[in-house]
Amino acid sequence: MELIVQTFTVRKKFALKISRGTTDRTTNLWVKIKEDDLEGWGEASPFSISKAESKDTAKLEQEIIQISPRLAKFHPLQRQEIAEILDNQQVPSSVKAAIDTALYDWLGKKVGLPLWQLWGLNRDRIVPISVTIGISSPENAVKRGLAWQETIDFQILKLKLGNPEGIEADKAMLEAIRSAFPQARLTVDANGGWSFNDAVYMSHWLANLGVEYIEQPLAVAENDKLATLSKNSPLPIFVDESCFNSSDIPRLASSVAGVNLKIMKTGGLTEAKRTIEIAKAFGLQVMFGCYSDSSLANTAMSHLAPLADYLDLDSHLNLINDPFSGATISEGRLLPNNQAGLGVEYHAYK
């Protein structure tokens, strides 16, 4: 099989600020696998879980270029051999995600079925997605919510908290949103921006305002405090940065209520599906999230969406120049289509 990679840069309509910093654009990778006159597509986007890490698209591209000759001798159906090479070479999880997704897209096109149908899933079980409001002043947060209303008839707002200015700034932002959108369901993601004491306090304060859960309240370095926090919190605690793939589930299962899975963290749909199954076996709820992903990656995850309890697949809706289209919004839900494979199309942008 032939493996091709090219870069594309996406710009956000609204820059997204979280506790670790702000992003307004990213350069991602479009990976194509060719075999038997068919192309399978995947996406790799750079991400980091700490301020110390760099987001280096060039490094990801070089990893793909270096591994390509070793993969070229295989057929897309030889997934076991391909996975072993990727594991042995310890390629970044986002590179694995792009290749794994492209292999599934190729397979779906080969057999003429969309992935959700290939897996025997039911699109009617897909829950509405949430849309995200980054850390900002109360006034700007409300403006962002109003802007979202022009894009999607949302039911759930996900608020990024962990403001460097402290929890009083977090509270002011959330109160403004609750007042402006009284009917919206609210969830909160602190991206590891709170201390343990602040997290306990905020869990009670947020519960009184009807928030449904708290995501990643503590930094990854404080994973050992998650169990105690969960015992002292009236709200379910989910983790994101603390959970990459299925190997993380056993150590987290007794400490949290759920996990946020992202295709770039798990390393593809294969591992995402495995992680879902293990999380469910441990009684955990499952959420899907995203980074600065285009419709290509979010459509890929939408095919597994019938298995998720919560969905935060909104990054492509905040892009000015998304070069792809695939899953569509219907009544607040992101639904994969009936086309074979991922069902994604490319639209050139100048």
N, C-alpha and C positions, 0 to 999 in steps of 0.2 A: 504494500500500500504506500501511497505517497502522502506525505504530511507537509502542509504549507501553513505558514504563519505570517500575519501582517498586523500592524498596529492601527488603532483608531482612537481618536480623542473625543470624549464626550464632555459637554459643558452643562452645568446645572442651571436651571432657571433661578433657583434660590440656593445660595451657598448653605451648606449644612454644618452647623457648629455643635460639637459634642464636648465632653469634658476634656478630651485629649487634644482638640484642635479643630480647625475649620477646613473644609474642602469645597472648591467651586468647580473643579474639573479633574478628570483622570484620563490617562492613556491606558487602554486595555488592549488585549490581544484577541484576534480572531483566528482560530485554528480550524483548518480544513483537512479532512482525511478523504483521499480519493481512491476508489477501487471499483472495478466493474461498472465504469461510467456513472457512478454515484458519488455524491459528496456528503460527508457528515460534518456538521459544524459544532464548534464549541467555543467558549469564551474563558479567558483568564483575566482577572482583574487584580491588581496589587492591593494588599491590605496590611494593616499592622494592628497589634493589640496593645502597644505601649508607645510612649513618646520617643523612646530610644531607637525604635525600629525605623528603617527607611522603607519607602514605597518605591521599589525600583523595577519599573516595567522592562527596562533594558536587560536586567538580569534574568527575568522570566523568559524573555524572548531568546536569550542566549541558551538557556537551559533546554528549550524546545529544539533549537537548531542542533545542539550537541547530541540530543537523544534521538533525533530523527533517523540517522543512519542505522541505528540498532533496531528501530521499529519497522523500518522499510521492508524487511524480509518477511514480515508477518502479514496475514490476512486479517481484516477487521473482526472476523469471527474467533480469532485466537486470543480471546480476552485474558485467559489465565496467564499465558506467556507474557503478554504485554504488561499486565499488572505486576508480574514478578520483576520485570526489568525496571519499571517505574519505582517500585518499592526498593529494590536493591541499589538504585542510583540515588535514592532519597531526594527525588525532585520535589520542589515546593508543591503544597497541596493545590494551589490554584492552577498549576501546570497539569497536575493529575486531573483536576476537574475539567479542564478544557478538552483533554484527550478522551477521557471517559465519556463526556457528553457527546463528543463528535462520533465516537463509536456507537453510542445508542442511536443517535440521529441517523447514522448510516444503516443500522440494523432496521429501524422502523421503515426507512425508505425501501430497503431491500424486500421486506415482507409486505409493504403497503399498508401499514397500520400506524396510527398515532401511539405514542408510548403509553399514555394512560390506558388505552384499550389493550395494548400488548401485555400490560401488567394486570388486566382485569379489574381496573378501578372505576369508580362511579363519580362522574363530574358533579352530580347533584349533591354530593356530600361536601363540596368545597365551601368553606366558610368565607365571609367577607374579609378583604384585606384591611389593615390599618394604614393610615398615612401619617407621615412623621413631621413633627415640628421641632426644629433644632433649638438649642439654647439661645435665648434672645430676651429682649425687654418684653414686659407684658404687652405693650402696644404692638410691637413687631410680631409677637406670637399670634395675636389676634388677626393681624393683617395676613400672616401666612395661612392661618386657618381659612380665612375668606378666599384667599387665592386657591387653596385646595378645592373649595366648593365649585370653582369654575372648571376644574379638571375632572372631578369625580364626586358622585353623590355618596360621600363617605358615611360610615356608621361608627367607625372607631378612630380616635386620634391617639397617636403614640407620641408622648412628650419626652424630649431629651432633657434630663435634669443633671445634677452634678455640677451646677454652675460654679466656676472658680471663685465667684464672689460670695458663695455660701448658700446655706439652705433657705435663708430669708428671700434671696433672689429666686430660688426655685419655687417657693411658696407663692410669691407674687405672680409669677408667670402662670402657675397652675390655676390660681384663683381667677385670673383674667380669662383664661380659656374656659373654665367651668361656667363663668358668667356669660361669656359670648356664645357658647355652644352647649346649652344646658341639656340637650337631648343626646349628645354624643357619648358613646362609651369611651372611657379614658384608660390608657395604660401608661406606664412610666419606665424609662430606661435611663439609669444613672451612669452607664458605661464605666463603672468602677470609681465614680467620683465622690463617694461618701466615706466618711469614717464609720466605724461600727456603731458608735453612739448615735450619730446622725441618722444612720440607716434605721435603727430601732425607732427613734423618734418619728422619722418621716413615714414609716410603715403605718403607724397609728394615725398620724395626721392625714395621710392619703386615703386610708380606709374610710375615714369620716366624710370624705368628698366623693366616695363611690368609685375610686380607682380599682381596677380589677386585679392587677398584679404589678410587681416590681421586678424589673430585669437588671441583672448585674449591678446590684447596689455597691458591692465591695470590689476592690482591685483583686486581680488574680493572685497576688501574693498573700491575700487574706482568705484563701479558700477554706482554711481550717476553721474559720469563724462562721461559715455558712450554716452549719447545723444549729448553732446557738442562735443565730439570727432568725432562722426559720421558726424556732420554738418561741421566740419573742415577738414575732410578726403576725398580725391578724391577716395579712395578705400573702398569697402564694409568692414564693421567690423563684424566679427563673434565672438561668445563667446563659451567657453568650460567650464572652472571651474566655471563660473557664472551661468551655467544652468545645472540642474540635471534632471528635469522631467517636465511634463506638467504644474505643478503649477507655474513654473518659467516663462512660456511664456508670460502671460499677462503683467507682469511688465517690460519685456525686449522688447516687440514688437515694441515700438516706439523709441527705443534707438539703435538697431542694425539691421543688414541686414540678419543675419543668426545665427544658433546655431549648435554646435557640440554635437551630441548625442552618448553616449557610453552605451553599455548594462549594464556595472557595475554601472553606475550612475543612469540610469533610473530604474533599478531593474527588468529588464527582457524585453522580447519581447512584452508583453502585454502593458506595460507602454511606451515602445519605439514607438509602433504603435500609441498609443493615443497622444503622444507628437508630432509626425510627423503631425498628422491630425490637431492638434490645431495650430502648428506653420504655417502650410500651410494656415489655415483659417485666420491667422493674416498677411499673405503675406511674411513670412520669408522663406529663403532658409534653407535647411537641409543638414548637413554633418554627416557622421558616422565616429567615431574614435575608438581608442582602447587603452588599457594600455599594460601590458606585457602578453597579452592574447595569448593562443594557437589557433590552427586551430578550436578547438571546439567552442569557443566563436565567433571567426570571421566568421566561417561558419554560425552560428546562425544569425548574423546580415546580412550576404549576402542574406538570404532569404527575407529580407525587402529592399534590395538594389535597386530594381526598383523604390522605392519611394524617393531616395536620389538624391540631386544635386551634391554633392561631396562625395568621399569615401576615407577615410584614414585607411584602414583595412590591414595594412602591418606588424603588430608585429610578426605574425607567420612566416613570410618570413625571419626574422632575428634570428630565433632560431636554435641552433645546434641540439637539441634533442626534437623536437616537437613530442609528443607521439600520436598525432591524425592526420588524414587527412580527408578532406571533400571537400569544395569548391576548384575549380581549376582555374589557371590563363589561360586566353585566350585573346590574343591581349591586354594585360594590364588590363583586367577586371577580377574580382573575381566572378566566377559563381558557384552557388549552383548546385548540380547534380540532377539526377532524382530519387534517392533512397528515400524510405519512411522516413518521419521525417526530421531530420537534414541531414541525409546522411553522417554521420561521422563514421570513423573506428578508432580502437585503435591499436597502434603498440608498443609493449613492448620495452623499452630501459633498458640496464643494467647500 
